[in-house]
Amino acid sequence: MISTRPVPRVGMRVRVVHLGHAEPDVIAEVGDGGRTLVVGGRTFSLRPLTGEFVAVGEPYYGVRLDLRRER
């Protein structure tokens, strides 16, 4: 099976999405087997419900990361 989801790594460029507004940033740390990321001094965790990385302390629809590469 081919995975279409990018594997997060330190130095990878991402976008931090805030209610439709996105800011570029870089992954500074990867932990917990790739289920926790630190970006811009903020910790994001992988949510099983949505499969997205969401800021710790936010609801599932809160501040999240977009790992897809820009085209």
C-alpha positions in Angstrom: 0.0 0.0 0.0 1.3 3.5 -0.9 1.0 6.1 1.8 -0.2 9.6 0.6 0.4 11.1 4.0 3.8 12.9 4.5 6.0 11.6 7.3 6.8 14.5 9.6 10.5 15.2 10.2 12.6 17.9 11.8 13.2 20.8 9.4 10.1 20.0 7.3 8.1 23.0 6.2 4.5 23.1 7.3 1.6 25.6 7.5 -0.1 26.5 10.8 -3.8 27.0 10.0 -5.9 29.3 12.2 -9.5 29.5 11.0 -8.7 29.9 7.4 -5.5 31.9 7.9 -2.2 30.0 7.3 1.3 30.9 8.4 4.4 29.0 7.2 6.7 27.4 9.8 9.1 24.5 10.3 8.9 21.4 12.5 11.4 21.8 15.3 10.9 18.5 17.1 9.2 15.1 16.5 8.2 12.9 19.4 6.1 10.0 20.5 6.9 8.0 17.4 5.8 10.8 15.1 2.5 11.5 17.0 3.7 14.8 18.6 5.3 17.7 16.8 6.7 21.0 18.0 6.2 23.9 15.6 6.8 27.6 16.5 7.2 26.7 20.2 3.8 25.1 20.2 3.1 21.4 20.7 0.7 19.6 18.2 -0.6 16.1 18.7 -2.1 13.7 16.1 -5.8 13.3 16.6 -7.2 9.9 15.8 -10.6 11.3 15.1 -9.5 13.5 12.2 -6.0 12.3 11.4 -4.7 15.8 11.8 -2.1 17.4 14.0 -3.9 19.9 16.3 -2.5 22.2 19.0 -2.5 20.7 22.4 -5.4 22.2 24.4 -7.4 23.0 21.3 -10.5 21.2 20.1 -10.2 18.9 17.1 -11.2 21.8 14.8 -8.7 24.2 16.4 -5.3 25.4 15.3 -3.8 22.6 13.2 -0.9 21.8 10.9 -1.0 21.3 7.2 1.9 19.0 6.2 1.2 18.9 2.5 3.8 20.5 0.3 2.8 23.6 -1.5 2.4 23.2 -5.3 
